[in-house]
């Protein structure tokens, strides 16, 4: 029986309108809870406005804020939410029809409702007592630990040992990084009949290495016979990445840093924007002092490294995922690796990325999973038929 996106979306929106959650905001990630007062707001710098807008997008507030919806009837809210979805309803239906399990289909609709209505009205599945209890344990573990100022949103990384969580790893990391990468295992997809993940001996491309936590996670999974190629190019991120490699020499020997961004072609001059985990590359930049860097594509990387296998590609590269996949076409056709691709940066990534993968005609099957209580970290898993 067909699972109709429009009908299910409308049902969830209707059921969510009366909600007013006060326990559905990730203050670990975003800081203090936003104030929705109708009083005059303090003036913000241009940079402050940009940061605030990005924050609101991440927690689902820019589409339909509480201040806006407080003046609207329930029927008007439903109509506004439908108007937000309707231009792309056929695209989302295409995706839904190709998702392999009911979990993925239901999650897709819930994510869409969250993006439309925001955190005060829609709860995502991860918001459970276990989530908050585990976060509290990690925060306690960080108390008194050596720290590094990350220079991003006031964040600090703590030097933590993770043996008690099943990982013989020591690294500078935020508690949220431990939660996502190590405990929730953001790049592992449990299905009804299997597990999609990095296995012993795998060769892995870690696109978006940032501070090295994902590379270390993959190195642990892949073991002594595995090899990780981690792409990271921001100097501040690399400084911490290298410190984390130095803390884990047994894993470091299986991790090779690729100090270039991945793109559709090699040798393109791109501009660097942002910082920390929000570092990204752009074809154009309005910043007169923006740094430039040359790209590399995965197909050329595979040839350069003489890869005889490629088992798993992970991407979280701030909206460059589709371009980087296009630069991996020959490698994907040759090796048919598992793909774990972030699709939350741009709405069109939800359909453009799986459509491109499906167009390769390699028998890929799709699953959708989500690893936060807010808008970030929606991962599309694609596994080819053997």
N, C-alpha and C positions, 0 to 999 in steps of 0.2 A: 504494500500500500504506500502511495506517495506521501511524503512528509512535507506539507505545504508551509513554506517559510512565512508567507503573509499571514496565514491563519494563526500559527503558533506565536508569531511575534505579537500580533494584536492581542492574543489571549494574555500573554505575559505582561504586556503594557497595561492592560486593563486591571490585572491583578496587583500591579505594583504601584498604581497611582496613589493610593492612600498610605503607602509606607512612608515612614520618616525615621530611618535607622540612625542611631547615634553610636553604633559599634561597628561601623563598616568603613572606617577610614584608616589608611595605613600611615600613621604618624611617624613610624620608623623611616619610611621612604620620603614623605612629603613635609614633615615638620608639623607645625601647629595646624589645627583644623581651620579651614578657611572661614571667615566671618561672612555671613550672608545678610548683614544689616543693610537696610536701605539708606542709611546715613551716608553722608559724603565720604568718599574713600580718599585716603592720603594720596598725594601725587607720587607717581612712580617715574623713575628714569626710563629711557627707552629700553635699556637692558632689563630693568625690572619688569617692564610690561611684557617683554618677550619671555622671560623666565616664568612669569605668572601665567601667561597664555599656555605655555607648554605644560605647566603643572595642571591647569584646568582641563586640558585635553586629556592628560593621562588619567585623571580620575573621573572623566565623563561629565564635566560640568559645562563645557563650552557650547554644547548642542542645545541644552534646554535647562537653564539655571533655575534654582528655586525661586529667585526673585521674579523671573519671568513667569514661571508656572503658577506662582501664588496668585497671580491676577487672572488666571485662566480657569475655565470650567473643565471638568473631567473630559468632556467631549472634545474640547479644544486641545487638551494635552494629547489625547489619542490621535487627533488629526495631525498635530505638529510632529509627533513621533512617526506616524505613517508617512508624512511628507518627507521626513529625513531619509527613510528607507526606500521609498517608492522608486526613485530614479535608478536604483541598482537592484531591484527585487529579482529580476530575471537572472542576474549574475549570481546573487546569493542562492537562488534556487538551483542553478547549475552546480554550485559547489556542494550544497546540501545533498543533492542527488548522488554525488560521487563520494561522499564520506562513507566509510565502511561500517561504522557502528553507530548505534543509537546514542551512545554517550557523546560522540562528536556532533551529531545533528542537534541534540538538545543544548549542548554547550554553545554552539554557534548562535542559536536564537537568543540565549541568555546574554551572551557577549554583546550582541547587537542592541538588546534592550538596555543594557548597562551603558553603552556608548551614547544612547539617546537620552536616557533619563538621569544617569548619574548615581553616585554612591549612596545618596540618601533614600533612593527608592528601590534599587536592585542590588541584591547580594549574589556574589559569585560563589561557587561551591567550596572554595578553599576556606572561607570564613567560618571556622569551627573553633570550639574551645581548645582542641589539640593544637591548632595553628598558633594561637596566642600563648598557650602554655610553653610550647617549644621555643617561640621567639623570646619569651621571658628567660628561659634557661640559657639561650645563647647570649642574651644581654648580660646575664649574671657571669657567664664565662668570660666576657670581655672586660669585666670590672678589674681595674688595676693592671691590665695588660699594656705592653708597649704599644704606642700608637704612631701612625703617620697621618698627617693632614693631607687629604686627597685634593683639596682645592676645588671641590665641586659640591655645591649645595650645602656647604658646611660639614660634609661627611668626613669621618675618620675611619681608617683601617686599623684593626687590632691584630696584634701578633697572637695567633691562636693555634693550639694543638688540637687535632680532631680525632685522636685515637679513640676516645670514648664514643665517637659516632661511627666507628668502623673504617676510618680513613687514617692511615699512618702518614699524615701530612701536617706540616707546620707552615703557616703562611700569614701574611698581612691581608686581612679581609674584613669586610663589614659583616655583622651578624646576618644581614639580609642575603649576602652572597653565600654564606654557609647554608642558609635555609633553602635558597633556590637551587644552587648547583649540587650540593652534597646530600641534603635531606629529602627535598622534594624531587630531586634528580630531574631537572628541567628538560634534559635531553634524553630522557628514557620514557617510552610510551608503553604502558601496560594495556594489552588488549584482552579480549575474552579468551583467546586461544594462544597467545604468544606474548613475548616482550620484544619491543623494538629498541635496541640500545647498542652501544659499543661493546664488543666482545674481545676476549683474549686474542692477541695477535693482530688486531685491526690496525689499518692505516687510516688516520683521521685527519681531516682538514677542519681546523677550528677557526672560523672566520669571525673576527671580533674578539681577540684574545684579552683585551683590556689589561687587567692586573694579573692574569695568569691563573685564576681559580678554575676556569673551565678546562684549560690545558692540563692542569694537574689532575682534575677529576677524570679526564679522558685517559691520561697516562696510567692512572690507577686501574681503570677498567681494562685497558688494552694490555697491561702487564709487560713482562720482560721482552716479549717478542713484538710488541706494538710500536707504532711510530706516530707522533703527533706533529703536524705542521700548523703552527698558530700564527695568524696574520694580525699584527698590531704595529702601528706606525707613529702614534702620538708619543713624543719624547717623555712627557711626564708619566704616562701609563707604563712605558717601557722601563722606566727607572724602578717602579714597584714590581713589575713583572720579573725583572732580573733579580731583584732581592728575593722574590719568592722562589725562583729557580735555585738560587744559592742555598736556600734553606732546605731544599729537597733534591740533593744531588742524584739520588737513585732514580728519581723521575725525570730530572733535567736532562739526563743523557738520552732520553727518548722523546724530547721535545725540541723541535727546531723552530726558531723565531723567523718569521717572514716579515721584514720591516717595510712592507709595502701594502697598500690597500688593494683588495681584490675588485676587479672590474671586468667588463665585457671584453676588453682588449688590453694588451700590454703596452706600456710606454706612454699612456695618456697623461698629460699634465693636469692635475686636479688641485683644487683648493681645499685646505683643511679648515673646518669650522667646528665650533663647540669644544668641549673638553670632557675629561673623564669618560664614563661609559656613554656619553652623548656625543663623542667625537664622530664626525662624519666627513665625507668628501663631497664636493660640489663641482659641477662643470664651470660655473661662474660664481664670483663673489663680489659683493659690494665693499668688502673690507680692503682698503688699499694696502694693508700690511699682512694680509692673509698668507700663510705659508703655502707653498706648492710642493707637490710630491708626485712621483710617477707611479702608475698602477702596474699590476701584473694580473694576468688572467690564470685561472686554475689549469686550463689546458697547457699553457706554457710552463707553469710551475710543475705539472706532472712530468713534462718532457725534461725540464731542467733537472729534476730530482730523480729521473729515470724510474718512475714509479711502476712497479709490477702489479700493484693492487691498490685499490682505493675503496674502502669499505663504508665510510661514514663521512658525510659533509654536514657540519653545523654552521648556520649563519645567523648572526645578530649584528648587523652592520648598518643600522640607522637609516634604512630605506634604500640601500644599495643592493639588496638581496637579489632582485630580478636581474640586474646587470651582471652581478657576479655569477649567477647561474648560467646566464647566456655565454659567459666566458668559460664555462665548464662543460659545454655541450658534448664535445668529443669524449671527455673523461667519463661523463655520465653514461653515454652510449656504450663505451668500452667496458666500464667496471660495474655499472648499475648499482652504485652505492646507496645505502640508506640516506635519506635527506631529512634533516631537522631544521626547518627554516622559520625564522620569525616573520610573522605576517601582520603585526600590530602597528607598525610605524605609519603606514598609509592605508587608508580604507581599501583602495584598489588592489593592494597586495593580497587581500583575501581571495580574490578570484584570478588576478593576472598571474600570480605565481603558480597555482595549481594548473591553470589553463596551459601555461608554457610547458610545464612538466608533462602534462597529459599529451601535449602535441608531439612529444618525442616518440610516442607509441612504444614505450619500453615496459608496459604492463605495471606501472606504478599504481598502488592503492593508497588512499589518503585517510589520515586520521587527524583530528584536531584536539589539542590539549591546551590548558591554560594554567599558569603557575603563580598567580598573585591574586589578591583580593581586589585589585583595581585593573585598569585597562591594559597595562603592560604585560608582556611575556605570553602572548598567544603563539603557539608553535604548531606549524603544519608538519606532520610526519608523513613521509612518502617511502613506501617499501615496494620494490619491484617483485613481481612473481618470479619464482625460481624455475 
